[in-house]
């Protein structure tokens, strides 16, 4: 009974007075990507053109340096080849996770609904179905990807692809069950017809660029293939742009750190000199994935709601920035973590629900960093909790208004610290290798012991 009540409460209208937040559902509407709308304004397009011009300068620099050194023109793709090492081997774990997510949750739901129509043990069936799904998720979507990444020498970008797909399938399967099970239980309680979603709807949901399941989404009338090709072309150019940034800013600075001890003075200089590179990489990652990649897939899927991000650059507070940077993940956290915690702990625990949601989000991001780079270094929590929150507290104590400039100062310093510390740790593990990789060697930072 407690399980049924927990699943039914968020959708019962009779509980509107108790928790109105839970009844605020994500509404999908037809909308263009914000950056596409802004690029129609000439002033904003000029700023965009400046970034393109900087990219051209980087490419020209690489061509000239190669021509001077070798006497021939040859673009260097060494960083990209290393980052996407064994990319072809990522197809097998992706295919296993995809087939499991496609078939198992839907089939378990289908069997469960058919049994509900004939048997009178809904609570027991719910427990059995939940246990089966948990075992399957733990085996296929949790242990198997981790084992694959630990047993094969993938490149950092290839590891990131497997990890992100692992989290995407976990979040999508949870959203599908979270949105379909409560209406089925409610229909059974009211002696109504239990509606099972169509398999084609679930298949479409696995590919469309959202983590919130709905049986219907706003759709565009046709596919603009030119728009798709342009976004994929920009995606590839951004990858090359990122490799040039690493080659120009990261490798020359951090690859020779073992030749001198790391002092407080040198660390401060490194952090402040990495500000520009960290900013460029952060903007490039955002533009590459949240605009180019998601819009290309949305166009191919005729998915009309392109609100993958908001105007995060205009934010004046950390919370507004976090809500605007990644709307896709924020919607999932807001609907399934924040809302459900508000119902469990009542409205009086709103601050705890916010903190718990932030911790879950931080854990997701730290997990991606750990699996991509091969070591655990919880710098994201340090940057947000210590750096950004400290700056915000100082501003509040001094009575300074929350402005966009102060937020950007906090963001720039946090990005520079994150970029510098991750790079130092990466090269510390190259310069000071261990004889055998164990759990403790992966979770123990090697920066300070290596450069001392």
URKA-V267810 format. One record per pair of residues at least 24 apart in sequence whose ideal C-beta (glycine too) atoms are under 10 Angstrom apart, sorted by the first residue. I is the first residue (numbers start at 1). J is the second residue. If there is no record, write none. Layout:
I,J + I,J
This chain:
1,122 + 1,123 + 2,123 + 3,122 + 3,123 + 3,126 + 3,127 + 3,130 + 3,181 + 3,185 + 4,122 + 4,123 + 4,126 + 4,181 + 4,182 + 4,185 + 4,186 + 4,188 + 4,189 + 5,185 + 6,182 + 6,340 + 6,343 + 6,344 + 7,126 + 7,177 + 7,178 + 7,181 + 7,182 + 7,183 + 7,184 + 7,185 + 7,186 + 8,181 + 8,182 + 8,183 + 8,185 + 8,186 + 8,189 + 9,182 + 9,340 + 9,343 + 9,344 + 10,178 + 10,182 + 10,335 + 10,336 + 10,339 + 10,340 + 10,342 + 10,343 + 11,179 + 11,182 + 11,183 + 11,185 + 11,186 + 12,182 + 12,186 + 12,189 + 15,343 + 18,343 + 18,346 + 18,347 + 19,339 + 19,342 + 19,343 + 19,344 + 19,346 + 19,347 + 20,342 + 20,347 + 21,334 + 21,338 + 21,339 + 21,342 + 21,343 + 21,347 + 21,350 + 21,353 + 22,335 + 22,338 + 22,339 + 22,340 + 22,342 + 22,343 + 23,339 + 24,334 + 24,335 + 24,339 + 25,179 + 25,212 + 25,214 + 25,335 + 25,339 + 26,210 + 26,211 + 26,212 + 26,213 + 26,214 + 26,305 + 26,327 + 26,331 + 26,332 + 26,334 + 26,335 + 27,212 + 27,214 + 27,218 + 27,305 + 28,208 + 28,210 + 28,212 + 28,214 + 28,216 + 28,217 + 28,218 + 28,303 + 28,304 + 28,305 + 28,307 + 28,331 + 29,217 + 29,218 + 29,304 + 29,305 + 29,307 + 30,217 + 30,218 + 30,219 + 30,220 + 30,303 + 30,304 + 30,305 + 30,306 + 31,218 + 31,304 + 31,305 + 31,306 + 31,307 + 32,295 + 32,304 + 32,305 + 32,306 + 32,307 + 33,231 + 33,290 + 33,291 + 33,292 + 33,294 + 33,295 + 33,298 + 33,299 + 33,306 + 33,307 + 33,308 + 33,309 + 34,291 + 34,306 + 34,307 + 34,308 + 34,309 + 34,310 + 34,311 + 34,312 + 34,324 + 34,327 + 35,286 + 35,287 + 35,290 + 35,291 + 35,292 + 35,295 + 35,306 + 35,308 + 35,309 + 35,311 + 36,227 + 36,291 + 36,295 + 36,306 + 37,306 + 38,311 + 48,287 + 51,241 + 51,280 + 51,283 + 51,284 + 51,287 + 52,234 + 52,237 + 52,241 + 54,241 + 54,244 + 54,245 + 54,280 + 55,237 + 55,238 + 55,240 + 55,241 + 55,244 + 55,245 + 55,284 + 56,241 + 57,244 + 58,240 + 58,241 + 58,243 + 58,244 + 58,245 + 58,247 + 58,248 + 58,280 + 59,237 + 59,240 + 59,241 + 59,244 + 61,244 + 61,247 + 61,248 + 62,240 + 62,243 + 62,244 + 62,247 + 62,248 + 75,240 + 75,243 + 75,244 + 76,240 + 76,243 + 76,244 + 76,247 + 77,239 + 77,240 + 77,243 + 78,243 + 78,247 + 78,251 + 79,157 + 79,239 + 79,240 + 79,242 + 79,243 + 79,244 + 79,245 + 79,246 + 79,247 + 79,250 + 79,251 + 80,155 + 80,157 + 80,236 + 80,239 + 80,240 + 80,242 + 80,243 + 80,244 + 80,246 + 81,155 + 81,243 + 82,155 + 82,156 + 82,157 + 82,243 + 82,246 + 83,154 + 83,155 + 83,156 + 83,157 + 83,158 + 83,159 + 83,160 + 83,239 + 83,242 + 83,243 + 83,246 + 83,372 + 84,154 + 84,155 + 84,156 + 84,157 + 84,158 + 84,160 + 84,161 + 84,239 + 85,152 + 85,153 + 85,154 + 85,155 + 85,156 + 85,157 + 85,158 + 85,159 + 86,152 + 86,153 + 86,154 + 86,155 + 86,158 + 86,159 + 87,154 + 87,155 + 87,157 + 87,158 + 87,161 + 88,158 + 89,148 + 89,152 + 89,153 + 89,154 + 89,158 + 89,162 + 90,148 + 90,149 + 90,152 + 90,154 + 90,155 + 90,157 + 90,158 + 90,159 + 90,160 + 90,161 + 90,162 + 90,165 + 92,148 + 92,162 + 93,140 + 93,144 + 93,145 + 93,147 + 93,148 + 93,149 + 93,152 + 93,154 + 93,161 + 93,162 + 93,165 + 93,166 + 94,145 + 94,161 + 94,162 + 94,165 + 94,166 + 94,169 + 96,140 + 96,141 + 96,144 + 96,145 + 96,148 + 97,140 + 97,141 + 97,144 + 97,145 + 97,148 + 97,162 + 97,165 + 97,166 + 97,168 + 97,169 + 97,170 + 98,165 + 98,168 + 98,169 + 98,206 + 98,207 + 99,140 + 100,136 + 100,137 + 100,139 + 100,140 + 100,141 + 100,144 + 100,169 + 100,173 + 101,136 + 101,137 + 101,140 + 101,141 + 101,165 + 101,168 + 101,169 + 101,170 + 101,172 + 101,173 + 101,176 + 101,202 + 101,206 + 102,169 + 102,173 + 102,199 + 102,202 + 102,203 + 102,206 + 103,199 + 104,132 + 104,133 + 104,136 + 104,137 + 104,140 + 104,141 + 104,173 + 105,129 + 105,133 + 105,136 + 105,137 + 105,169 + 105,172 + 105,173 + 105,174 + 105,176 + 105,177 + 105,180 + 105,202 + 106,173 + 106,176 + 106,177 + 106,180 + 106,196 + 106,197 + 106,198 + 106,199 + 106,201 + 106,202 + 106,203 + 106,206 + 107,199 + 108,132 + 108,133 + 108,136 + 108,177 + 109,133 + 109,176 + 109,177 + 109,180 + 109,181 + 109,184 + 109,196 + 109,197 + 109,202 + 110,196 + 110,197 + 110,199 + 112,181 + 112,184 + 112,194 + 112,196 + 113,180 + 113,181 + 113,184 + 113,187 + 113,188 + 113,194 + 113,195 + 113,196 + 114,194 + 114,196 + 116,184 + 116,185 + 116,187 + 116,188 + 116,194 + 117,188 + 117,193 + 117,194 + 122,184 + 122,185 + 122,188 + 122,189 + 126,181 + 126,185 + 129,177 + 129,181 + 130,177 + 130,181 + 133,173 + 133,174 + 133,177 + 136,173 + 137,169 + 137,170 + 137,173 + 137,174 + 140,166 + 140,169 + 141,165 + 141,166 + 141,167 + 141,169 + 141,170 + 141,173 + 142,166 + 142,170 + 145,169 + 145,170 + 145,371 + 146,367 + 146,371 + 149,371 + 149,372 + 149,374 + 150,371 + 150,374 + 150,437 + 150,442 + 153,374 + 154,371 + 154,372 + 154,374 + 155,372 + 156,369 + 156,371 + 156,372 + 156,373 + 156,374 + 156,426 + 157,239 + 157,242 + 157,372 + 158,372 + 159,368 + 159,370 + 159,371 + 159,372 + 159,373 + 159,374 + 160,368 + 160,369 + 160,371 + 160,372 + 160,373 + 161,372 + 162,371 + 162,372 + 163,364 + 163,367 + 163,368 + 163,369 + 163,370 + 163,371 + 163,372 + 164,289 + 164,364 + 164,368 + 164,371 + 164,372 + 166,367 + 166,368 + 166,371 + 167,211 + 167,329 + 167,364 + 167,365 + 167,367 + 167,368 + 167,371 + 168,206 + 168,211 + 168,328 + 168,329 + 169,206 + 170,211 + 170,364 + 171,211 + 171,212 + 171,328 + 171,329 + 171,332 + 171,333 + 171,336 + 171,364 + 172,202 + 172,205 + 172,206 + 172,207 + 172,208 + 172,210 + 172,211 + 172,212 + 172,213 + 172,332 + 173,202 + 173,205 + 173,206 + 173,213 + 174,211 + 174,213 + 174,332 + 174,336 + 175,205 + 175,210 + 175,211 + 175,212 + 175,213 + 175,214 + 175,331 + 175,332 + 175,335 + 175,336 + 176,201 + 176,202 + 176,205 + 176,206 + 176,212 + 176,213 + 177,213 + 178,212 + 178,213 + 178,332 + 178,335 + 178,336 + 178,340 + 179,205 + 179,212 + 179,213 + 179,214 + 179,215 + 179,335 + 179,336 + 180,213 + 180,215 + 204,301 + 204,302 + 204,303 + 205,301 + 207,297 + 207,300 + 207,301 + 207,303 + 208,294 + 208,297 + 208,298 + 208,300 + 208,301 + 208,302 + 208,303 + 208,305 + 209,290 + 209,293 + 209,294 + 209,295 + 209,296 + 209,297 + 209,298 + 209,299 + 209,300 + 209,301 + 209,303 + 209,305 + 209,306 + 209,308 + 209,328 + 210,294 + 210,298 + 210,301 + 210,303 + 210,305 + 210,307 + 210,308 + 210,327 + 210,328 + 210,331 + 210,332 + 211,328 + 211,329 + 211,330 + 211,331 + 211,332 + 211,333 + 211,335 + 211,336 + 212,328 + 212,331 + 212,332 + 212,334 + 212,335 + 212,336 + 217,301 + 217,302 + 217,303 + 217,304 + 217,305 + 218,302 + 218,303 + 218,304 + 218,305 + 219,301 + 219,302 + 219,303 + 219,304 + 219,305 + 220,298 + 220,299 + 220,301 + 220,302 + 220,303 + 220,304 + 220,305 + 220,306 + 221,302 + 221,304 + 222,299 + 222,302 + 223,299 + 223,300 + 223,301 + 223,302 + 224,299 + 224,300 + 225,299 + 225,300 + 226,299 + 227,295 + 227,296 + 227,298 + 227,299 + 227,300 + 228,295 + 228,296 + 228,297 + 228,298 + 228,299 + 228,300 + 229,296 + 229,299 + 230,292 + 230,295 + 230,296 + 230,299 + 231,288 + 231,291 + 231,292 + 231,293 + 231,294 + 231,295 + 231,296 + 231,297 + 231,298 + 231,299 + 231,300 + 232,292 + 232,293 + 232,296 + 232,297 + 232,300 + 233,292 + 233,296 + 234,287 + 234,288 + 234,291 + 234,292 + 234,293 + 234,295 + 234,296 + 235,287 + 235,288 + 235,289 + 235,291 + 235,292 + 235,293 + 235,295 + 235,296 + 236,288 + 236,292 + 237,288 + 237,292 + 238,284 + 238,285 + 238,287 + 238,288 + 238,289 + 238,291 + 238,292 + 238,293 + 239,284 + 239,288 + 241,280 + 241,281 + 241,284 + 241,287 + 241,288 + 242,280 + 242,281 + 242,284 + 242,285 + 242,288 + 245,276 + 245,277 + 245,278 + 245,280 + 245,281 + 245,284 + 246,277 + 246,281 + 246,423 + 248,277 + 249,273 + 249,274 + 249,276 + 249,277 + 249,278 + 249,280 + 249,281 + 249,419 + 249,423 + 250,274 + 250,277 + 250,278 + 250,281 + 250,419 + 250,420 + 250,422 + 250,423 + 250,426 + 250,427 + 251,423 + 251,427 + 253,277 + 253,420 + 253,423 + 253,424 + 253,427 + 254,419 + 254,420 + 254,422 + 254,423 + 254,424 + 254,425 + 254,426 + 254,427 + 254,428 + 254,430 + 254,431 + 255,423 + 255,426 + 255,427 + 255,430 + 255,431 + 256,427 + 256,431 + 257,423 + 257,424 + 257,427 + 257,428 + 257,430 + 257,431 + 257,447 + 257,450 + 257,451 + 258,427 + 258,428 + 258,430 + 258,431 + 258,432 + 258,450 + 258,451 + 259,431 + 259,451 + 260,451 + 261,451 + 261,452 + 262,424 + 262,428 + 262,447 + 262,448 + 262,450 + 262,451 + 262,452 + 263,451 + 263,452 + 266,451 + 267,417 + 267,420 + 267,421 + 267,424 + 267,447 + 267,451 + 268,420 + 270,416 + 270,417 + 270,419 + 270,420 + 270,421 + 270,423 + 270,424 + 271,413 + 271,416 + 271,417 + 271,418 + 271,419 + 271,420 + 271,421 + 271,424 + 272,412 + 272,413 + 272,416 + 272,420 + 273,416 + 273,420 + 274,415 + 274,416 + 274,417 + 274,418 + 274,419 + 274,420 + 274,421 + 274,423 + 275,412 + 275,413 + 275,415 + 275,416 + 275,417 + 275,419 + 275,420 + 276,412 + 276,416 + 277,415 + 277,416 + 277,419 + 277,420 + 277,423 + 278,411 + 278,412 + 278,413 + 278,414 + 278,415 + 278,416 + 278,417 + 278,418 + 278,419 + 278,420 + 278,422 + 278,423 + 279,408 + 279,411 + 279,412 + 279,415 + 279,416 + 279,419 + 280,415 + 281,415 + 281,419 + 282,325 + 282,411 + 282,412 + 282,414 + 282,415 + 282,418 + 282,419 + 283,313 + 283,415 + 286,312 + 286,313 + 286,325 + 286,326 + 289,326 + 289,328 + 290,325 + 290,326 + 290,327 + 290,328 + 294,328 + 307,331 + 312,407 + 312,411 + 313,404 + 313,407 + 313,408 + 313,411 + 314,404 + 314,407 + 315,402 + 315,404 + 315,407 + 315,408 + 315,411 + 316,401 + 316,402 + 316,403 + 316,404 + 316,405 + 316,406 + 316,407 + 316,408 + 317,392 + 317,402 + 317,403 + 317,404 + 317,406 + 317,407 + 318,384 + 318,388 + 318,389 + 318,391 + 318,392 + 318,402 + 318,407 + 318,410 + 318,411 + 318,414 + 319,354 + 319,358 + 320,402 + 320,407 + 321,388 + 321,404 + 321,407 + 321,408 + 321,410 + 321,411 + 322,357 + 322,358 + 322,361 + 322,384 + 322,388 + 325,411 + 326,361 + 326,365 + 329,361 + 329,364 + 329,365 + 330,357 + 330,361 + 332,361 + 332,364 + 333,357 + 333,358 + 333,360 + 333,361 + 333,364 + 336,360 + 337,361 + 358,384 + 358,385 + 369,418 + 369,422 + 370,442 + 370,443 + 373,422 + 373,425 + 373,426 + 373,429 + 374,426 + 374,429 + 374,437 + 374,442 + 375,422 + 375,425 + 375,426 + 375,428 + 375,429 + 375,437 + 375,441 + 375,442 + 375,443 + 375,444 + 375,445 + 375,446 + 376,425 + 376,439 + 376,442 + 376,443 + 376,444 + 376,445 + 377,418 + 377,421 + 377,422 + 377,424 + 377,425 + 377,426 + 377,442 + 377,443 + 377,444 + 377,445 + 377,446 + 377,447 + 378,443 + 378,445 + 379,414 + 379,417 + 379,418 + 379,419 + 379,420 + 379,421 + 379,422 + 379,425 + 379,445 + 380,414 + 380,418 + 380,422 + 382,414 + 382,417 + 382,418 + 382,421 + 383,410 + 383,411 + 383,413 + 383,414 + 383,415 + 383,416 + 383,417 + 383,418 + 383,419 + 383,421 + 384,410 + 384,414 + 384,418 + 386,414 + 386,417 + 387,411 + 387,413 + 387,414 + 387,415 + 387,416 + 387,417 + 387,418 + 388,413 + 388,414 + 421,445 + 421,447 + 422,447 + 423,447 + 424,448 + 424,450 + 424,451 + 425,450 + 427,451
